[in-house]
Amino acid sequence: MPVLYTPGSDRTMLHLHFAPDTDITKGLAPEALKMFQFEWNIYHKLVRANEMHHREIGQLLRDEIGRRFDRPFAFLDLACGDASLAQTVLQDSKVATYEGLDLSRPALQCAARVMKDVPHDVELAEEDMVEGIVSRPASANFIWCGYSIHHLQRAQKQKMLSAIRNALKPGGVFVCAEPVCLPGETRADYTRRWQKELRHRFRSLTDAEYDHLWQHISTHDFPETPEDWLAMGETAGFTSSREIFRFPGDLFCAAFLYEK
Ligand SMILES: C[S@@+](CC[C@H](N)C(=O)[O-])C[C@H]1O[C@@H](n2cnc3c(N)ncnc32)[C@H](O)[C@@H]1O
């Protein structure tokens, strides 16, 4: 696996690992590559406008970290995107190592820029989070995954939560933010409920960008009820699972905290 090495400061290192067999510039047709980068830009606009509530969730993560870790700790960011949430959250914390996994090379390149001056070690890897989590037993004190597990089907989500518990050190914590639906609501009901409403909420997007995003949501998003997100944590063997944040308005997304 080729490694691009960039010194962060005298004491810290930043490594960016690209998987050779997923070189998107070789694997994708130019139109597909353009679409891939376009999608990342759309998501970035939502984040910048706080339309996915990263600020509120970031504050909750910061509070949990401040309460729990007065000694060096390892932070693992699954499907890290550009790592901007973690970069903010970890400022002034006792973090020793940050590791971010993502399948998107443009996102990882942004993450390398975002993390280039931080005073702790950084590992960024172009890696599937489902495979990546299984290969990291007892490796992290804090695991965060933002808006990415909901692409998996229910049985895979359950497996993922079990693997995440296994990847935590004793006393470790996992937080995720994910789409949620109402009890008894089918995926068709969920998409019908949200198509128009989200257009109002995602004001930062143009119509073309929204149409593209909606295509993604209506094809790839598989929400669960808050109760089911918590029940999956219990089945995975976490000692406690609780909802820590819910988007304002009706059920769209929520954040959950699981303790090993
Ligand atoms: C909606 S973005 C979330 C980014 C970031 N976690 C956040 O909260 O802003 C979803 C991210 O998940 C990544 N992703 C999706 N499936 C993945 C997988 N199986 N393994 C690794 N990354 C994945 C995408 O490349 C994208 O960066």
PDBQT file of the ligand as one rigid body, heavy atoms in Angstrom, charges set to zero:
ROOT
HETATM    1  C1  LIG A 301     -22.501  11.657   4.475  1.00  0.00    +0.000 C 
HETATM    2  S1  LIG A 301     -20.749  11.588   4.420  1.00  0.00    +0.000 S 
HETATM    3  C2  LIG A 301     -20.317  11.759   6.134  1.00  0.00    +0.000 C 
HETATM    4  C3  LIG A 301     -18.946  12.316   6.364  1.00  0.00    +0.000 C 
HETATM    5  C4  LIG A 301     -18.594  12.598   7.834  1.00  0.00    +0.000 C 
HETATM    6  N1  LIG A 301     -18.614  11.370   8.605  1.00  0.00    +0.000 N 
HETATM    7  C5  LIG A 301     -19.532  13.606   8.427  1.00  0.00    +0.000 C 
HETATM    8  O1  LIG A 301     -20.213  13.306   9.417  1.00  0.00    +0.000 OA
HETATM    9  O2  LIG A 301     -19.585  14.719   7.938  1.00  0.00    +0.000 OA
HETATM   10  C6  LIG A 301     -20.541   9.883   4.157  1.00  0.00    +0.000 C 
HETATM   11  C7  LIG A 301     -19.086   9.490   4.036  1.00  0.00    +0.000 C 
HETATM   12  O3  LIG A 301     -19.003   8.075   4.133  1.00  0.00    +0.000 OA
HETATM   13  C8  LIG A 301     -18.072   7.586   3.214  1.00  0.00    +0.000 C 
HETATM   14  N2  LIG A 301     -18.402   6.165   3.057  1.00  0.00    +0.000 N 
HETATM   15  C9  LIG A 301     -19.563   5.626   2.633  1.00  0.00    +0.000 A 
HETATM   16  N3  LIG A 301     -19.518   4.292   2.707  1.00  0.00    +0.000 NA
HETATM   17  C10 LIG A 301     -18.296   3.983   3.213  1.00  0.00    +0.000 A 
HETATM   18  C11 LIG A 301     -17.655   2.758   3.536  1.00  0.00    +0.000 A 
HETATM   19  N4  LIG A 301     -18.267   1.594   3.348  1.00  0.00    +0.000 N 
HETATM   20  N5  LIG A 301     -16.418   2.801   4.048  1.00  0.00    +0.000 NA
HETATM   21  C12 LIG A 301     -15.775   3.984   4.226  1.00  0.00    +0.000 A 
HETATM   22  N6  LIG A 301     -16.337   5.173   3.936  1.00  0.00    +0.000 NA
HETATM   23  C13 LIG A 301     -17.580   5.171   3.433  1.00  0.00    +0.000 A 
HETATM   24  C14 LIG A 301     -18.252   8.495   2.013  1.00  0.00    +0.000 C 
HETATM   25  O4  LIG A 301     -17.126   8.486   1.175  1.00  0.00    +0.000 OA
HETATM   26  C15 LIG A 301     -18.456   9.840   2.693  1.00  0.00    +0.000 C 
HETATM   27  O5  LIG A 301     -17.228  10.509   2.931  1.00  0.00    +0.000 OA
ENDROOT
TORSDOF 0
